[in-house]
Amino acid sequence: MTPLALMAYVLGFWRLASDLGIVGESGITGIFSHWQVWIPLGASLQLARVSLIRYGTGGRLKGPRIVIFPGLRSSKVDAPDEQAQQQKVASP
């Protein structure tokens, strides 16, 4: 996802620089010719990447409850109890 986010940032900043008169026009027309579309898209892709990496490595998927699907919510409700059990097992 990083290459996609990077490409979205490049297109967004290219269009922004084009609006400022620093570089020439891009060949993209329509709704995707606006930097206001590309830069938030890049940020969203980067946020999704970080969230999915955290979830894939066993961490909790953080975010607003309304956005996270019920199947992706962590079932670990008693995390402090699990830590206490692990400490009991690890101690001699």
N, C-alpha and C positions, 0 to 999 in steps of 0.2 A: 504494500500500500504506500510505502514511502515514495517510490517513483511516481505514482499517480498524484500524490500530494505535491511533490516537487514540481511536476508539470503544471498543475493547477496554479501554484504560486508564480511560476514563470510567466504563464499566460496572463495572470492577473496583474503582475507588476509591469509586464510589457504594455498592456493596455493603459495602465496608469501613467507610465512614462510617455506613451503616445498622446494621452490627453494633455500632458504638460509640455508637449512639443519637443521632447528629448530624442525620441526615436521615431521611425516611420510607422505608418499604419500597418496593422496585421490584416491578414486575409479573411479573418473570421467576421461574419455578419450575423445579425439577429440578436437574440437574447444573450448568446454566449460571447458577444463582443463587448460586454461590460465587465469592468474589473470588480464591480460589486457582486458578481456571480462567482468569479474564479477564486478570489481570496477566501471568502467563507467556505467554499467547497474544499479548498486545500486544508483549512483549519479543521473542518469536519472529518476529512479523511485521516488527518494526523491524530485527532482525538479517538477516532474509531480504532486506529492501529494500536494506540497505547492501551485502550480498554480491552481489546481482544488479546493482546500479549499478556496483560495482567490476568485475564480470565483463563487463558490457555496454560499458564504456569501454575495454576492452582490458587491464584488469588481471588479476591472477591470482585465481582463486576459492579463498579460503582457508577451511579448515575441516578437521575430522577426515577422514582418507582413507576411512574406512568410510561416511561420510555422503555424500561427493561421488561421483556416478555416473561410471563410466569415460568416458562421452562428453563430460563437462563438464570433465575434467582438462585442464590446459594442456599442450600438446605442446612448450612451450619449455623444454627441458632445458639447453641451452647458452646461457643468457642472458648470462653474462659474455663469451663469445666474440662474440655479436652486438653487445654494447656496444663491444668492441674494434674490430670492423669498422666500426661507425658513426663512431668517433673517427678512424680512418684515412681514411675518406672525407671527413670534415668538415675535417681538417687540410690545409693547402696543401702 
